[in-house]
Amino acid sequence: MIVAAESNKPGFAEDGNLNAWAVSMDKLAARFKDCRTVVPGHGKTGDGSLVKHTRDVVSAAIINQKK
């Protein structure tokens, strides 16, 4: 669900719903505003900024999908 800081792509998302993923990141960010530790699916553990990073990566994938 969380993309590693080193990644600029969401990975395989062909059978997923990118719009729902973006909404999930918004909900996660709102609920856990002061999160100090986030563990991505791959890569290094980070802080709450990984949630925003994931939202940004997914948003870019949505835009690219429409092209």
C-alpha positions, 0 to 999 in steps of 0.5 A: 500500500505504501510506496518506498521513498526510492520509487517513483512508480506504484509498481504493478497496479493493473488490477488495482484502482488507482483512484481508490488508492489515492483516496485511501492515502488521503484518509490515512494521512488525515487519521495519522497526522503525527505518524513517525514510522511507516513501513513500505511494501519494499524499501526502507522504513520511513516517516509519515512523509511516505504517505504523501510520497505514495499519494504523489506517485499514485496521482502521477500514475493516474495522470499518465494512465489518462494519456 
